[in-house]
Amino acid sequence: MNRISVFSILLLMFLGACSQNDQQKVVKKPNILFMLADDQRASTIHALGNNEIITPNLDRLVNEGTTFENAYIMGAMNGAVCSPSRAMIMTGRALFNIDPTGKTIDSTHITMPRALQNAGYNTFHVGKWHNGKPAFKNSFSGGSKIFFGGMYRQYNVPTHEFDKSGNYTKEKINRLKDKHSSELYADAGVDFLKNYESEDPFFMYIAFQAPHDPREMPQEYLDMYDVDSLTLPPNFMPQHPFDNGEIDIRDEWLAGYPRSAAEIKANIAAYYAMITHLDAQIGRVLKTLKDKGMLENTIIVFSGDNGLAVGQHGLMGKQNLYEHSINVPLVFSGPGIAKGKKKSNLAYLFDIYPTLCSFAGLKAPATVQGQVLPVMNTTQTQGRESMFFAYKHFQRAVRNDRYKMIKYNVGDNITTQLFDLQEDPYETTNLVDNASYKTQLEKLTNLLTQQMSDNNDEANINEAGWGVDHVPAWVDKAGKNAAYYRSLANEERKMRGF
């Protein structure tokens, strides 16, 4: 064989290899970083209109990505709303098609990390997991600083390191660290990114505890807020105008009755301070992602698992169906995602699952019920025309593009609220007795009945007691532990100076 022939063969082999490498680069699946806050409502990001809160890193995600301003949770059948919320996110399924308490996940429901793992992703979990250890074992290939539980103090959190066998016993709990949970989890996320050398894509899920109470954070972050200069929300009330079925619960003990402007402002300041501290930890993770050269090929998702009242409508918690408790932040950022877009599309958090599958080039499992959100296609029309919400056996709600109706059945006393979300986003004016809205009320009542049926809700608003068993009141279910939670609430109030 002459030199020219040898050279030609080598050249063709080289070009073929280059072509193959280029093709591999084109089809390389993106990394996915999903960060979830605990109890962070939609109205707590500076770039989305809250001029009193400090969130530079979340602002950057908003400015560099696409935000869904009408993102919601569907609700819960227990006081720990975050549990079913996270289960819906992980399964891509609606409330009444999972264990509606979220304590377990049916093994036949393929979780989001399992689907991604099956497609070649390294799936890594950091932080809170509230849906049972068996489901965790079935979902992740790695993890660090894993907290199995609902709420805990922000310091000295009992966490585990990943165990492939799923053996997470008390004896294997990490040595407790006097470090804030947000910092602890961000440290684990940073370490994962710094040490990641695999050619395979990763899915890292960082599930924070903040800004869930107790509202503990480094003092420097609380000092960023002047309590007196904070404004009360337009829907601040000293107390809720009627019994919504869940007034006597741990969350509501975090401030005295009637609610005072001073105490609510103090709580808002602490709530904001926790979010600002969380924002700083998110910034550390994002900086590491950039320093590692991974930012350009990573889809970033930020959301909250539910909202929180903190004084709105005279409430403190999330056991209700007002906007402040069901409307959550949802931001997508990364390659191919439109920058600086704010979309009004109606979205559930369980839409995240199929949307991320679409980014990874995967078909979502048949068990997934969510919809792919129009993150990249700016011309796509809205997929949903209405949304349905539920809390326990005594609260149901529905909304369309403008109006929202909430119905309560407490002790067989029916209360109905009708709000114009366009003109009254804080839900301050009940239009139910306004004759001009009679037709709209009838439409929403029919829509609620249809949505309840479509979503496998066994309740029937036309029957006495809505035809379902009553879920025990939180305070009754807590039993002897209620005294402990009340002591924690009193401690929190003292921390705020009340």
Secondary structure in CASP SS format (residue, H / E / C, confidence):
PFRMAT SS
TARGET T0000
AUTHOR 0000-0000-0000
METHOD secondary structure of the structure
MODEL  1
M C 1.00
N C 1.00
R H 1.00
I H 1.00
S H 1.00
V H 1.00
F H 1.00
S H 1.00
I H 1.00
L H 1.00
L H 1.00
L H 1.00
M H 1.00
F H 1.00
L H 1.00
G H 1.00
A H 1.00
C H 1.00
S H 1.00
Q H 1.00
N H 1.00
D H 1.00
Q H 1.00
Q H 1.00
K H 1.00
V H 1.00
V H 1.00
K C 1.00
K C 1.00
P C 1.00
N E 1.00
I E 1.00
L E 1.00
F E 1.00
M E 1.00
L E 1.00
A E 1.00
D C 1.00
D C 1.00
Q C 1.00
R C 1.00
A C 1.00
S C 1.00
T C 1.00
I C 1.00
H H 1.00
A H 1.00
L H 1.00
G C 1.00
N C 1.00
N C 1.00
E C 1.00
I C 1.00
I C 1.00
T C 1.00
P H 1.00
N H 1.00
L H 1.00
D H 1.00
R H 1.00
L H 1.00
V H 1.00
N H 1.00
E C 1.00
G E 1.00
T E 1.00
T E 1.00
F E 1.00
E E 1.00
N E 1.00
A E 1.00
Y E 1.00
I C 1.00
M C 1.00
G E 1.00
A E 1.00
M C 1.00
N C 1.00
G C 1.00
A C 1.00
V C 1.00
C H 1.00
S H 1.00
P H 1.00
S H 1.00
R H 1.00
A H 1.00
M H 1.00
I H 1.00
M H 1.00
T H 1.00
G C 1.00
R C 1.00
A C 1.00
L H 1.00
F H 1.00
N H 1.00
I C 1.00
D C 1.00
P C 1.00
T C 1.00
G C 1.00
K C 1.00
T C 1.00
I C 1.00
D C 1.00
S C 1.00
T C 1.00
H C 1.00
I C 1.00
T C 1.00
M H 1.00
P H 1.00
R H 1.00
A H 1.00
L H 1.00
Q H 1.00
N H 1.00
A C 1.00
G C 1.00
Y C 1.00
N E 1.00
T E 1.00
F E 1.00
H E 1.00
V E 1.00
G E 1.00
K E 1.00
W E 1.00
H C 1.00
N C 1.00
G C 1.00
K H 1.00
P H 1.00
A H 1.00
F H 1.00
K H 1.00
N C 1.00
S C 1.00
F C 1.00
S C 1.00
G E 1.00
G E 1.00
S E 1.00
K E 1.00
I E 1.00
F E 1.00
F E 1.00
G C 1.00
G C 1.00
M C 1.00
Y C 1.00
R C 1.00
Q C 1.00
Y C 1.00
N C 1.00
V C 1.00
P C 1.00
T C 1.00
H E 1.00
E C 1.00
F C 1.00
D C 1.00
K C 1.00
S C 1.00
G C 1.00
N C 1.00
Y C 1.00
T C 1.00
K H 1.00
E H 1.00
K H 1.00
I C 1.00
N C 1.00
R C 1.00
L C 1.00
K C 1.00
D C 1.00
K C 1.00
H C 1.00
S H 1.00
S H 1.00
E H 1.00
L H 1.00
Y H 1.00
A H 1.00
D H 1.00
A H 1.00
G H 1.00
V H 1.00
D H 1.00
F H 1.00
L H 1.00
K H 1.00
N H 1.00
Y C 1.00
E C 1.00
S C 1.00
E C 1.00
D C 1.00
P C 1.00
F E 1.00
F E 1.00
M E 1.00
Y E 1.00
I E 1.00
A E 1.00
F C 1.00
Q C 1.00
A C 1.00
P C 1.00
H C 1.00
D C 1.00
P C 1.00
R C 1.00
E C 1.00
M C 1.00
P C 1.00
Q H 1.00
E H 1.00
Y H 1.00
L H 1.00
D C 1.00
M C 1.00
Y C 1.00
D C 1.00
V H 1.00
D H 1.00
S H 1.00
L C 1.00
T C 1.00
L C 1.00
P C 1.00
P C 1.00
N C 1.00
F E 1.00
M C 1.00
P C 1.00
Q C 1.00
H C 1.00
P C 1.00
F C 1.00
D C 1.00
N C 1.00
G C 1.00
E C 1.00
I C 1.00
D C 1.00
I C 1.00
R H 1.00
D H 1.00
E H 1.00
W H 1.00
L H 1.00
A C 1.00
G C 1.00
Y C 1.00
P C 1.00
R C 1.00
S C 1.00
A H 1.00
A H 1.00
E H 1.00
I H 1.00
K H 1.00
A H 1.00
N H 1.00
I H 1.00
A H 1.00
A H 1.00
Y H 1.00
Y H 1.00
A H 1.00
M H 1.00
I H 1.00
T H 1.00
H H 1.00
L H 1.00
D H 1.00
A H 1.00
Q H 1.00
I H 1.00
G H 1.00
R H 1.00
V H 1.00
L H 1.00
K H 1.00
T H 1.00
L H 1.00
K H 1.00
D H 1.00
K C 1.00
G C 1.00
M C 1.00
L H 1.00
E H 1.00
N H 1.00
T E 1.00
I E 1.00
I E 1.00
V E 1.00
F E 1.00
S E 1.00
G E 1.00
D C 1.00
N C 1.00
G C 1.00
L C 1.00
A C 1.00
V C 1.00
G C 1.00
Q E 1.00
H C 1.00
G C 1.00
L C 1.00
M C 1.00
G C 1.00
K C 1.00
Q C 1.00
N C 1.00
L C 1.00
Y C 1.00
E H 1.00
H H 1.00
S H 1.00
I H 1.00
N E 1.00
V E 1.00
P C 1.00
L E 1.00
V E 1.00
F E 1.00
S E 1.00
G C 1.00
P C 1.00
G C 1.00
I C 1.00
A C 1.00
K C 1.00
G C 1.00
K E 1.00
K E 1.00
K E 1.00
S E 1.00
N E 1.00
L E 1.00
A E 1.00
Y E 1.00
L H 1.00
F H 1.00
D H 1.00
I H 1.00
Y H 1.00
P H 1.00
T H 1.00
L H 1.00
C H 1.00
S H 1.00
F H 1.00
A C 1.00
G C 1.00
L C 1.00
K C 1.00
A C 1.00
P C 1.00
A C 1.00
T C 1.00
V C 1.00
Q C 1.00
G C 1.00
Q C 1.00
V C 1.00
L C 1.00
P C 1.00
V C 1.00
M C 1.00
N C 1.00
T C 1.00
T C 1.00
Q C 1.00
T C 1.00
Q C 1.00
G C 1.00
R C 1.00
E C 1.00
S C 1.00
M E 1.00
F E 1.00
F E 1.00
A E 1.00
Y E 1.00
K C 1.00
H C 1.00
F C 1.00
Q E 1.00
R E 1.00
A E 1.00
V E 1.00
R E 1.00
N C 1.00
D C 1.00
R C 1.00
Y E 1.00
K E 1.00
M E 1.00
I E 1.00
K E 1.00
Y E 1.00
N E 1.00
V E 1.00
G C 1.00
D C 1.00
N E 1.00
I E 1.00
T E 1.00
T E 1.00
Q E 1.00
L E 1.00
F E 1.00
D E 1.00
L C 1.00
Q C 1.00
E C 1.00
D C 1.00
P C 1.00
Y C 1.00
E C 1.00
T C 1.00
T C 1.00
N C 1.00
L C 1.00
V C 1.00
D C 1.00
N C 1.00
A H 1.00
S H 1.00
Y H 1.00
K H 1.00
T H 1.00
Q H 1.00
L H 1.00
E H 1.00
K H 1.00
L H 1.00
T H 1.00
N H 1.00
L H 1.00
L H 1.00
T H 1.00
Q H 1.00
Q H 1.00
M H 1.00
S H 1.00
D H 1.00
N C 1.00
N C 1.00
D C 1.00
E C 1.00
A C 1.00
N C 1.00
I C 1.00
N C 1.00
E C 1.00
A H 1.00
G H 1.00
W H 1.00
G H 1.00
V C 1.00
D C 1.00
H C 1.00
V C 1.00
P C 1.00
A C 1.00
W H 1.00
V H 1.00
D H 1.00
K H 1.00
A H 1.00
G C 1.00
K C 1.00
N H 1.00
A H 1.00
A H 1.00
Y H 1.00
Y H 1.00
R H 1.00
S H 1.00
L H 1.00
A H 1.00
N H 1.00
E H 1.00
E H 1.00
R H 1.00
K H 1.00
M H 1.00
R C 1.00
G C 1.00
F C 1.00
END
